[in-house]
């Protein structure tokens, strides 16, 4: 992380050039500074995170016959505020979510449950592409969320 808790400035990654995501506050990154995921319409991530997840998704598809199911990617501040009111135990404080940096995903399709083949596969393979399951979200963590993965580069 760069000073101020912001991710470092990044250049083009993969086929999407992205933009200067670090120039914006958490949850206020314009979509044209993010990259869409080719297999998940409406879902966006920071350029480097999108590139890593696209590669991970191809490997996942070879293993399971379908792309990973995504319920949530980039989360604008307004959505963070709504979630903090409707799901206070699950949502991060607005303006602090890694979703608001475009570097977090919530997954479904089996990954959302501990112990499934899909979740176990993600735990092993996601780090090869820069993605990880944070300690707090692990089964014995402070806030278990099998579905939540973050990009660390």
N, C-alpha and C positions, 0 to 999 in steps of 0.2 A: 504494500500500500504506500502511496505517496503521502506527503504531509497532509494533515487535515482529514485523514481517513478515506481519502479518495483513491481509486485505483490509478495506476500510472497511465499517462497518455500513450495511446497505441496507434500504430499505423494500420494500413490495409492488411487483412488476414483472409486467406481463402479467396473466394470469388466476390465476396462483399467487402467493400472498402471500409464500411462503418464510418465513424466520424469521431470527433474529439469528445468522447463520452465523459472524460474526466473534467471537461469544462463546465459541466452542469451539476447541480445538486442532486442528491439521491431522490429518485422518483420523478425527476423533471427532465430526463434525457429525451429529446425528440426521437421519434421512431426512425427518422432518416439518419440518425447517428448510430443506430443499432442495426443488426442484421436479422432478417427473417430466417426461420428454420424451414428448409425445403420440404420437409415431411409433416410439418405441423402448422397449417395455415393460422395466421394471427398471433403466432408466438415469436418473440424477438429476444435476442441476447446481444451483449457486447460482442464485437467482431471476433476477438480471440476465443471467447467462450463458445460462440456459435460454431466457429471452425472446429474446435475440439469436440463439441457435441455432435456435429455432423459426422465426423469420423467414428465416434463412439456409436452413433445410431446405425451406421453401416455394419459395424461388427455385431451389434445387437440383432439387427435384422437377419444376418447370416445365421446366427444362433437360434433365434426364435421365430423366424419367418415373417416378421412384421416389425415396423419401426417402433421405438419406444412411445408409449402413450404419455402425453404431457397435459397436466391440468393447469399449470401456471408457470410463466417464465418472467419476463420483465414486468414489474408491477409499478405503475405510476403512483405518485404520492396520494392522489385522491382514492385509489383502490386500497392503499395501505391504511388510510384513515378509516375507511369503511370496514375493512377487516379487523382493525383494532377494536372497533365498537361491536362487531357481530361475533368475533372469535377472539376475545382478549387473551385467552390462555395460549392460543396457537400463534397469533400474529406478533411480529416484532413491533417495537415502538415505531410509529410512522417517521420516515426519514432515516431509519437505521437499517432497514432490511437489505440483505444482499440481492433480493429480487429488484430492489430499486436501483441497483448498479448494473442490472442485466447480467448478473453472475450467479444466479441460483435458479433451480428448476424444482418443481414438484411433479412427481411421476405417478403413473397409474399402470394398469395392465399387468398387475402382479407385483411390480416393484414396490407398491405402497404397503406391502405386508412383509414383516420380518419372516425369514426362513423359507420364502418361496424360491424357486429356481431362478426367477427373474431378479429378485433382490440380491441373492447370493452372487449371481453373475455380475451384477452392477458393482458390488463391493470389491470384487476381484479385478474387474476390467476397467472401471471408470478412471482409476488413477493413471492408467496408461495413456489417457487422453486429457489429463489435467483436471479431472473431476474427482470429487471425494464426498464421502458421507461424514459430516462433522461429528465430533465426539458428543456434543450435546444432543444430537438427533439419533444416536445409536440406541439400541434396545435398552441398555443400562444407563443411558445418558439422562441429563436433567430434564429434557423435554423430548421424549422419543417420537421421532417422525421418520418412519421407514422411507417415506416418499421423497424426502428433501435431500438434494445434492447440490453442491456448490463447486464453482470453478476456482482453482488455485493456480492455474498456469502450468 
